Amino acid sequence: MSDYSKLEECLDYQFRNKDLIIEALTHKSYKKPYNNERLEFLGDAVLNLIVGEYLYTKFPESNEGDLSKIRASLVNETGFTKLANEIKLGDYIFISNAEERNKGRTKASILSDAFEAIMGAVYLESGLEVLKPIILKLLERSYDKITLDVLFSDYKTALQEVTQAEFGTIPEYKIEAAYGPDHKKEFEVSIWIDDKTYGKAIGKSKKLAQQAVAKIAIDILKGEKK
């Protein structure tokens, strides 16, 4: 496909150098002398910076730990795939026939990498100040709300799916302690799966603490699988 006008319309950006957009859309399976891996590397770094600055400004009361968690929930394969789907990026990527047969246009890894590459290409051609509003507009279109509660909401669901499949049970969350005055209380919550504890976390609400400890348990379970 060589008509990128709809994609550019979704981005609200027109590439001056069409070779750059072609490179950004070319998966390594396509067997060209170029692919999007270098632009993906650049895009990843720039997206981390832009999202980091956005969250720093949006959540002035949040500490470094919370900001890191929010950024991690946005700047990852799942987050980038969500943004890629928002601009229908799968319609434009160049992939091999084998990847086409394997439904490569809907694969999270391919979509996520292509999204990073497109953002890297915009940055390379036009710089940070042009790229920033493109990213922020996409974030606001893709998420109804960007808050700690909303962004962490998937961790508990994801963990429950894993534990039901692997242990035939669901996680149990226990409040271990509460700290601080009523208007500024924090909760410490532990997580138990199949009578084994997988860590503790502290949050500004019970819900946030549960989400944070669910993320810890997911990371531990992933580590055990390796």
N, C-alpha and C positions, 0 to 999 in steps of 0.2 A: 504494500500500500504506500502510495507516494503523496497522497493528499493529507497534509497535516493541519488543514485550516480549522477543522472542528476541534482538534486537540489544542491548537493555539488559542482558539476562542475560549475553551474551558479554562485555560491558564491565564487568559487575558494578556498574552505575550506572543509577539511574532519574532521568530528567529531570523536574524539577518543572514547567518551562515547556516544553510540547510544541511551541510555536511555534518554539522555539530548535532543536530537533532537526529539525523540518521545514525550516527555513532551511538548516541544515547539510547536509541531504541533497538540496537543490535545485540542480541544475546550471543554468548560465545558459541552456542551450538550451531549458529547460522553459517559458520565456516567462511568468514571474510577475513581479510588481513587486519581488521580492527574489530573491537567489540566494546561494550559499555563498562567494562570493569574499572578502568581508570577514572572515568567520570563518576562512577558509583562511589569510589573511594573519596573523591572530592566532595560529592554531594552529601555523603554521610557526615563529614566533618562540619560542613556549612549548616546542615540541618540541626546538628547538635547545638551549634552556636546560636542560631536564630531562635530555636525553641527554648533554649536556656535563658536567653535574654527576655523573651516573651513571658515566661513563667516568673522570672525574677521581678518583672514589673507588675504582673497580674496578681501575684500573691505576696504582697509586702510583709505580711505577718509570718509567712512560712519559713522554717529553718532550712539549712542546707540539706539535711536528710530527707525532708518531705519534698523539697524541690527536685532532688535527684530521683526520688521515686516517681514523681509525676512525669518528669522528663523520660524516664525509662519506660513508662507505660505508653508514651507517645512515639518516642524515637526507637522503634523496633520493627521487626518484620510485619507483625500484625497491624501496627499503626500505619506503616507506609503502604501496606496493601489496601487498607481502608481508603487512604488518600488517592492511591492509584485507581481504585474502582470509581472514585468520585469523578475522575476525569476520563473514565473508560480507556485507560492506558492499554489494557489487554488487546484492544482492537488494532493497535498500531505497531506492536513489537514485532521484530523480525526473529523468528525461531526456526529451527530445523523441522523437516517433515516428521522426524521421530518425536520431537517435543510437541508438535502439533497434534499428533495421534495420542500423546500422553496428556492431553489437555493442558499444555504448557501455558496457554494464554490466561488460565485461571489459577496457575500455581502461585502461592504466596511468595516463594523465594524469587521467582522470575519477575513478578510484578513489583515487589519491594525493591529489587535491585534496579529495575528500569526507572522507578520513581526517583530513587536517589540519583541516578545518572542524569535524568532530565533536569533535576534541580541543580546538579553540578554544572550542566551545560549552560543553563540560564545564568548562573553565577559567573562562569568563565567569560561569557559574552557581555554581560551587563552589570555585574557586581552585586554587592550585598543589598544596597538600598532598593534596587529593582526587584530582587528576589524576595525580600522580606514580606512585602504586602501580598505576594502570590501565595506564599506559605501560610500566612496568617488567615487569609481569606479561605483557603482550603480547609484549614483546621476548624474555622468557625462554621463552614458549610457541613463538615463531616461529623461534628460533635454538637449535640443540642446544648450541652453545658460542659465547660472544662472546669471541673472541681475535683478535689481529692476523692470524694465519694463516688462520683461517676466514673472516673478514670480507673479506680481500683476495683470497680464492681465485678470485673471479669475474673479476678483471682479466686474468689470463693467458688464461683461457678466452675471454673476450670479445674480447681482442685477436687471438687466433689465428683466431677466426671472421672477423674483419674482414680480416686480412691474406690469408687463404686466398681470400676472395671478391674482394678488390681486386688482390692481387699474385700470387695462385696460389702462395704460399709461407707458411712459418710463421716467426715471429720467432726470432732467435738471441740468446741471453744470454751475455755474456762477463764473467768475473770480472776486473776491472781491478786491484783491490788489496784487501788485508785489513789492518785496523788493530787495534791494542790487544792485550792479553794473551789467552791462550787462553780464560780464563774469562769474558772480556768482549769478545770479538772482534766487529768490525763489517766488513761486506763492501761493496765498491763494485762495482756491476754496470752494464754498459752494454747497450743493446739495439740490435740491427741488424735491419733489414727490407729485403730486396732490396738488400743491400750498402750501405745507408745507415744511419747511426746516428741514433737518435731520443732520445738523452739518457742520463744516468747517474743512479743513485740509490744511497743507502747504507742498509743495514738491519742489524739485529742477527743475522740469519741470511741465508744465500744466498737462501732462499725468500722472505723478507720483502723483500729488496732487489729480487728479480725482480718481485715483485708491485708494488712501488712504481714501478719503472721502466716496467712495463707500463701503469700508470695514466697516467704522463707521455706515453707513446707514443699512448695512446687520445686524450688531450686534444689532442695535436698533430695527429693525423689528423682529428679532428673540426674543428679550426680550419682545416685545409687544404680541407675540404669546403665551408666557408662562402663 
